[in-house]
Amino acid sequence: MVDLEAEIQRLKKERNAILLAHYYQDSEIQDVADFIGDSLQLAQAAAKTQADVICFAGVHFMAETAKILNPGRTVVLPDLEAGCSLASGCPADRFAAWIARHPGAVVVSYINCTAEVKALSDYIVTSSNAEKIVRSIPEDRTVLFAPDKNLGAYLQKQTGRTMELWQGSCIVHETFSVRKLIGLKERHPGALVIAHPECEEPVLAMADYIGSTTALLRYAASSPAREFLVVTEPGILHQMEKAAPDKTFIPAPPDANCACNECPFMKKNTLEKVYLALRDLTPRIEMPSELMARARRPIERMLALS
């Protein structure tokens, strides 16, 4: 029987590899990762790494971003089928046609999109820095925001800025039930509701705090409150429980009686697939160099503003 954790550590040394993992990965993957973070932190870590190999335990657009920032390095994704509903809901050809209907507009794309969409964008943003970047755009310019309409609507509310929104959404963050959240709040009246801005507005209206995945983690750790209802993908609870073992974290329930508050794409990666990716250096993320060069520009603008 292969000791997967020991083999992963051995292969990382042997390959001069770094294992980057998103907070929504299974806890056993988080525990062997060299770096755990949200989309912005993972992009920053990928931009800084000196490793020869980047094994990205996340979803496809994240591994693409790491490759765009490291065209000369080997980037592997444990499962190529680990996609994203936001990315697949914004095909580059339709996106280009949308942009063409708004000449002169500034195109701001959430990082949850394909390399082709990034290449058509002026700025890439994450939920951590989107408000700051939108505020930096001159008031007289039309802003097109894609692909997440919920994050876009939240940003409009925060900035007072009207934007044209692409009508995409995250299958996980759209699944949370207001009715069930109210019921949970009644059972835990002292608990604070903390939510990701990809959630729908009626859910956000119930939140005591709204922030990126990392912001939710920091808030939960530093808040004097003892109990939290967490309205985002429940993979983050592992780090919350590590950061504040004396507090209680309750995942918000989805509308249906299923585990649909879990991202099915994030959960495609397993410890065994991480091991195989490091052992075989496949599946590799590859893109044309010209596409990577065009996609890199708006990502670098984001990193400079972050």
ChimeraX attribute file (.defattr): number of C-alpha atoms within 10 A of each C-alpha:
attribute: neighborCount
match mode: 1-to-1
recipient: residues
	/A:1	3
	/A:2	8
	/A:3	9
	/A:4	16
	/A:5	17
	/A:6	12
	/A:7	15
	/A:8	23
	/A:9	18
	/A:10	16
	/A:11	18
	/A:12	22
	/A:13	12
	/A:14	11
	/A:15	15
	/A:16	13
	/A:17	23
	/A:18	25
	/A:19	23
	/A:20	27
	/A:21	26
	/A:22	25
	/A:23	27
	/A:24	28
	/A:25	28
	/A:26	21
	/A:27	16
	/A:28	12
	/A:29	22
	/A:30	24
	/A:31	15
	/A:32	19
	/A:33	19
	/A:34	13
	/A:35	17
	/A:36	23
	/A:37	19
	/A:38	22
	/A:39	25
	/A:40	21
	/A:41	18
	/A:42	22
	/A:43	23
	/A:44	17
	/A:45	17
	/A:46	24
	/A:47	17
	/A:48	11
	/A:49	16
	/A:50	14
	/A:51	16
	/A:52	15
	/A:53	21
	/A:54	28
	/A:55	27
	/A:56	28
	/A:57	33
	/A:58	27
	/A:59	26
	/A:60	27
	/A:61	23
	/A:62	29
	/A:63	27
	/A:64	25
	/A:65	28
	/A:66	27
	/A:67	26
	/A:68	29
	/A:69	23
	/A:70	21
	/A:71	19
	/A:72	10
	/A:73	16
	/A:74	19
	/A:75	28
	/A:76	28
	/A:77	27
	/A:78	28
	/A:79	24
	/A:80	17
	/A:81	13
	/A:82	19
	/A:83	22
	/A:84	21
	/A:85	18
	/A:86	23
	/A:87	24
	/A:88	15
	/A:89	18
	/A:90	22
	/A:91	15
	/A:92	19
	/A:93	10
	/A:94	12
	/A:95	18
	/A:96	15
	/A:97	10
	/A:98	13
	/A:99	16
	/A:100	11
	/A:101	9
	/A:102	14
	/A:103	9
	/A:104	11
	/A:105	16
	/A:106	20
	/A:107	20
	/A:108	26
	/A:109	28
	/A:110	22
	/A:111	28
	/A:112	28
	/A:113	28
	/A:114	23
	/A:115	25
	/A:116	18
	/A:117	24
	/A:118	28
	/A:119	22
	/A:120	19
	/A:121	25
	/A:122	18
	/A:123	26
	/A:124	29
	/A:125	27
	/A:126	21
	/A:127	21
	/A:128	19
	/A:129	16
	/A:130	22
	/A:131	18
	/A:132	14
	/A:133	18
	/A:134	21
	/A:135	14
	/A:136	10
	/A:137	14
	/A:138	10
	/A:139	11
	/A:140	7
	/A:141	11
	/A:142	18
	/A:143	21
	/A:144	22
	/A:145	26
	/A:146	31
	/A:147	29
	/A:148	27
	/A:149	21
	/A:150	24
	/A:151	27
	/A:152	28
	/A:153	20
	/A:154	19
	/A:155	22
	/A:156	17
	/A:157	11
	/A:158	11
	/A:159	12
	/A:160	10
	/A:161	14
	/A:162	15
	/A:163	19
	/A:164	17
	/A:165	19
	/A:166	19
	/A:167	15
	/A:168	19
	/A:169	22
	/A:170	22
	/A:171	18
	/A:172	20
	/A:173	24
	/A:174	19
	/A:175	19
	/A:176	22
	/A:177	19
	/A:178	19
	/A:179	13
	/A:180	15
	/A:181	22
	/A:182	14
	/A:183	12
	/A:184	17
	/A:185	18
	/A:186	11
	/A:187	10
	/A:188	14
	/A:189	11
	/A:190	12
	/A:191	20
	/A:192	21
	/A:193	21
	/A:194	25
	/A:195	28
	/A:196	24
	/A:197	26
	/A:198	27
	/A:199	26
	/A:200	23
	/A:201	15
	/A:202	10
	/A:203	23
	/A:204	21
	/A:205	13
	/A:206	17
	/A:207	17
	/A:208	13
	/A:209	17
	/A:210	21
	/A:211	17
	/A:212	20
	/A:213	23
	/A:214	22
	/A:215	18
	/A:216	20
	/A:217	21
	/A:218	14
	/A:219	17
	/A:220	25
	/A:221	20
	/A:222	10
	/A:223	11
	/A:224	9
	/A:225	14
	/A:226	15
	/A:227	19
	/A:228	22
	/A:229	22
	/A:230	26
	/A:231	29
	/A:232	29
	/A:233	22
	/A:234	21
	/A:235	21
	/A:236	25
	/A:237	20
	/A:238	19
	/A:239	19
	/A:240	21
	/A:241	16
	/A:242	11
	/A:243	15
	/A:244	15
	/A:245	12
	/A:246	11
	/A:247	16
	/A:248	16
	/A:249	22
	/A:250	16
	/A:251	19
	/A:252	25
	/A:253	24
	/A:254	22
	/A:255	17
	/A:256	12
	/A:257	7
	/A:258	9
	/A:259	13
	/A:260	18
	/A:261	23
	/A:262	21
	/A:263	23
	/A:264	15
	/A:265	19
	/A:266	24
	/A:267	17
	/A:268	19
	/A:269	23
	/A:270	17
	/A:271	20
	/A:272	15
	/A:273	18
	/A:274	25
	/A:275	24
	/A:276	18
	/A:277	22
	/A:278	28
	/A:279	16
	/A:280	10
	/A:281	19
	/A:282	19
	/A:283	17
	/A:284	20
	/A:285	19
	/A:286	15
	/A:287	14
	/A:288	9
	/A:289	11
	/A:290	10
	/A:291	15
	/A:292	22
	/A:293	14
	/A:294	17
	/A:295	26
	/A:296	22
	/A:297	18
	/A:298	22
	/A:299	24
	/A:300	17
	/A:301	15
	/A:302	20
	/A:303	17
	/A:304	8
	/A:305	12
	/A:306	15
